Amino acid sequence: MCEIIPVGGDLARHAAVLRSQVKTRRSPSAVDAIVVAVADRAGGATVLSSDVGDLRALAGHTTHEVRVESA
């Protein structure tokens, strides 16, 4: 099952805050930040990805536990 979640202003701002907190040479993508922000707003979740680096960096700044695992 797939749930489509609209990206409104509150969610976009939350993702932007997460991106701004990651201190690396390049910022994580907006899409990665939105995925982690959705997981955080859901009260925590596990995110599966084949590219875990940026997602884990973002997840380190969430309010709830967001785990990132290799797919």
Backbone as ProteinMPNN parsed JSONL, in Angstrom:
{"seq_chain_A": "MCEIIPVGGDLARHAAVLRSQVKTRRSPSAVDAIVVAVADRAGGATVLSSDVGDLRALAGHTTHEVRVESA", "coords_chain_A": {"N_chain_A": [[0.842, -1.164, 0.0], [0.449, 2.25, -0.667], [0.773, 5.475, 0.565], [-0.051, 8.71, -0.205], [1.298, 11.695, 0.735], [0.653, 15.033, 1.152], [2.921, 17.744, 0.676], [2.927, 20.244, 2.617], [3.264, 23.626, 3.887], [4.138, 23.474, 6.629], [5.351, 20.915, 6.823], [7.324, 21.177, 4.864], [8.876, 23.237, 5.979], [9.785, 21.938, 8.29], [11.386, 19.96, 7.117], [13.294, 21.629, 5.927], [14.516, 22.728, 8.182], [15.698, 20.424, 9.258], [17.548, 19.885, 7.167], [19.19, 22.13, 7.441], [20.482, 21.627, 9.795], [22.289, 19.629, 9.352], [25.638, 19.283, 9.083], [27.608, 19.028, 6.712], [29.785, 18.701, 3.841], [28.16, 19.052, 1.631], [24.719, 19.791, 1.33], [22.08, 17.57, 2.321], [19.647, 16.206, 0.026], [16.551, 17.863, -0.813], [14.439, 16.106, -1.113], [15.275, 13.825, 0.345], [15.26, 15.022, 2.878], [12.548, 15.592, 3.185], [11.464, 13.007, 3.252], [12.554, 12.051, 5.677], [11.478, 13.952, 7.415], [8.734, 13.371, 7.197], [8.712, 10.81, 8.341], [9.5, 11.497, 10.919], [7.39, 13.179, 11.758], [5.428, 11.295, 11.833], [5.781, 10.133, 14.211], [8.008, 8.651, 14.44], [9.838, 6.151, 12.65], [10.953, 3.49, 10.461], [13.121, 3.877, 7.809], [13.753, 2.686, 4.633], [16.458, 2.376, 2.407], [18.699, 2.486, -0.396], [20.744, 4.2, -0.289], [22.038, 5.314, 2.341], [23.451, 7.307, 3.713], [22.965, 10.288, 3.704], [20.34, 10.242, 4.651], [20.623, 9.112, 7.205], [22.171, 11.076, 8.411], [20.338, 13.191, 8.48], [18.345, 12.01, 10.054], [19.525, 12.036, 12.502], [18.806, 14.367, 13.682], [16.174, 14.467, 14.387], [13.035, 14.64, 16.206], [11.66, 12.374, 17.035], [12.431, 8.824, 17.059], [13.978, 7.97, 14.156], [14.823, 5.47, 12.175], [17.252, 4.355, 9.862], [17.721, 2.068, 7.405], [19.551, -0.21, 5.326], [18.357, -1.09, 2.143]], "CA_chain_A": [[0.0, 0.0, 0.0], [1.182, 3.505, -0.761], [0.016, 6.637, 1.0], [0.481, 9.966, -0.729], [1.206, 12.727, 1.753], [0.976, 16.337, 0.558], [3.982, 18.496, 1.331], [2.479, 21.599, 2.89], [4.253, 24.534, 4.434], [4.709, 22.992, 7.894], [6.249, 19.795, 6.551], [8.472, 21.715, 4.116], [9.729, 23.959, 6.936], [10.44, 20.937, 9.136], [12.452, 19.375, 6.294], [14.336, 22.649, 5.765], [15.245, 22.806, 9.457], [16.555, 19.236, 9.319], [18.667, 20.099, 6.229], [20.102, 23.162, 7.945], [21.202, 21.106, 10.95], [23.318, 18.681, 8.9], [26.859, 20.035, 8.772], [28.506, 18.276, 5.839], [30.264, 19.522, 2.72], [26.997, 19.379, 0.794], [23.456, 19.551, 2.026], [21.249, 16.469, 1.818], [18.623, 16.67, -0.911], [15.246, 18.223, -0.251], [13.612, 14.89, -1.1], [15.694, 13.052, 1.516], [14.804, 15.734, 4.069], [11.097, 15.423, 3.293], [11.229, 11.623, 3.683], [12.856, 11.963, 7.107], [10.5, 14.788, 8.121], [7.482, 12.61, 7.257], [8.907, 9.755, 9.341], [9.527, 12.149, 12.232], [6.034, 13.637, 12.068], [4.604, 10.103, 12.084], [6.105, 9.634, 15.545], [9.152, 7.763, 14.285], [9.634, 5.096, 11.657], [12.144, 2.963, 9.82], [13.199, 4.246, 6.401], [14.617, 1.779, 3.87], [17.066, 3.066, 1.279], [19.979, 1.939, -0.861], [21.715, 5.271, -0.065], [21.652, 5.652, 3.711], [24.292, 8.342, 4.314], [22.276, 11.546, 3.975], [19.156, 9.978, 5.466], [21.057, 8.931, 8.589], [22.591, 12.389, 8.919], [19.1, 13.924, 8.774], [17.646, 11.33, 11.147], [20.194, 12.38, 13.745], [18.287, 15.647, 14.179], [14.72, 14.374, 14.522], [12.46, 14.601, 17.546], [11.344, 10.965, 17.287], [13.431, 7.918, 16.499], [13.859, 7.597, 12.748], [15.898, 4.533, 11.848], [17.511, 4.23, 8.433], [18.294, 0.754, 7.137], [19.844, -0.51, 3.921], [17.343, -1.903, 1.464]], "C_chain_A": [[0.891, 1.231, 0.0], [0.275, 4.647, -0.322], [0.692, 7.886, 0.461], [0.229, 11.056, 0.304], [1.574, 14.061, 1.114], [2.064, 17.045, 1.375], [3.509, 19.939, 1.459], [3.597, 22.422, 3.514], [4.917, 24.039, 5.704], [5.712, 21.867, 7.67], [7.498, 20.277, 5.814], [9.421, 22.469, 5.05], [10.472, 22.991, 7.853], [11.602, 20.294, 8.379], [13.607, 20.361, 6.122], [15.166, 22.799, 7.032], [16.182, 21.607, 9.594], [17.768, 19.406, 8.408], [19.681, 21.08, 6.79], [20.94, 22.663, 9.121], [22.299, 20.118, 10.579], [24.528, 19.489, 8.428], [27.834, 19.145, 8.005], [28.911, 19.186, 4.689], [29.137, 19.923, 1.778], [25.741, 19.027, 1.569], [22.766, 18.311, 1.468], [20.165, 17.033, 0.896], [17.329, 17.011, -0.181], [14.349, 16.992, -0.155], [13.98, 14.016, 0.095], [15.178, 13.699, 2.8], [13.298, 15.58, 4.268], [10.763, 14.009, 3.763], [11.463, 11.493, 5.187], [11.866, 12.795, 7.92], [9.157, 14.073, 8.245], [7.59, 11.513, 8.32], [8.898, 10.337, 10.753], [8.13, 12.579, 12.652], [5.089, 12.471, 12.347], [4.869, 9.523, 13.474], [7.291, 8.696, 15.551], [8.821, 6.652, 13.315], [10.989, 4.552, 11.228], [12.06, 3.291, 8.341], [14.176, 3.285, 5.734], [15.153, 2.508, 2.654], [18.334, 2.342, 0.862], [21.094, 2.96, -0.663], [21.429, 5.881, 1.31], [22.378, 6.858, 4.303], [23.567, 9.612, 4.687], [21.053, 11.343, 4.86], [19.533, 9.805, 6.936], [21.505, 10.253, 9.202], [21.376, 13.227, 9.298], [18.39, 13.329, 9.987], [18.28, 11.637, 12.501], [19.667, 13.661, 14.381], [16.771, 15.638, 14.364], [14.294, 14.351, 15.988], [12.189, 13.16, 17.967], [12.421, 10.09, 16.663], [13.095, 7.577, 15.05], [15.075, 6.745, 12.43], [16.03, 4.448, 10.34], [18.27, 2.933, 8.222], [18.55, 0.599, 5.648], [18.777, -1.422, 3.343], [18.012, -2.956, 0.608]], "O_chain_A": [[1.963, 1.235, 0.605], [-0.858, 4.764, -0.788], [1.891, 8.081, 0.66], [-0.911, 11.305, 0.696], [2.678, 14.213, 0.591], [2.108, 16.946, 2.601], [3.665, 20.746, 0.543], [4.73, 21.959, 3.647], [6.132, 24.166, 5.854], [6.794, 21.866, 8.257], [8.606, 19.83, 6.112], [10.64, 22.35, 4.921], [11.647, 23.195, 8.158], [12.681, 20.105, 8.941], [14.771, 19.964, 6.166], [16.382, 22.976, 6.964], [17.333, 21.762, 10.002], [18.892, 19.11, 8.813], [20.888, 20.89, 6.638], [21.999, 23.222, 9.407], [23.151, 19.803, 11.41], [24.436, 20.276, 7.486], [28.765, 18.583, 8.58], [28.43, 20.315, 4.583], [29.161, 21.008, 1.198], [25.717, 18.084, 2.359], [22.859, 18.034, 0.272], [19.816, 18.21, 0.988], [17.057, 16.515, 0.912], [13.581, 16.86, 0.798], [13.094, 13.516, 0.789], [14.714, 13.006, 3.704], [12.83, 15.451, 5.399], [9.868, 13.831, 4.589], [10.653, 10.888, 5.891], [11.46, 12.379, 9.006], [8.508, 14.158, 9.287], [6.664, 11.314, 9.107], [8.348, 9.733, 11.674], [7.735, 12.358, 13.797], [4.071, 12.639, 13.017], [4.251, 8.533, 13.864], [7.554, 8.022, 16.547], [7.663, 6.258, 13.174], [12.035, 5.091, 11.59], [11.049, 3.017, 7.693], [15.293, 3.094, 6.214], [14.403, 3.181, 1.946], [18.966, 1.664, 1.672], [22.266, 2.633, -0.847], [20.673, 6.845, 1.425], [21.937, 7.381, 5.326], [23.547, 9.991, 5.858], [20.762, 12.173, 5.721], [18.831, 10.302, 7.817], [21.246, 10.517, 10.376], [21.385, 13.9, 10.329], [17.893, 14.061, 10.843], [17.625, 11.507, 13.535], [20.047, 13.998, 15.502], [16.156, 16.698, 14.485], [15.095, 14.076, 16.882], [12.452, 12.774, 19.105], [13.218, 10.55, 15.846], [12.061, 6.974, 14.761], [16.207, 7.23, 12.416], [15.03, 4.468, 9.622], [19.338, 2.729, 8.799], [17.862, 1.192, 4.818], [18.353, -2.393, 3.971], [17.33, -3.744, -0.047]]}, "name": "protein", "num_of_chains": 1, "seq": "MCEIIPVGGDLARHAAVLRSQVKTRRSPSAVDAIVVAVADRAGGATVLSSDVGDLRALAGHTTHEVRVESA"}
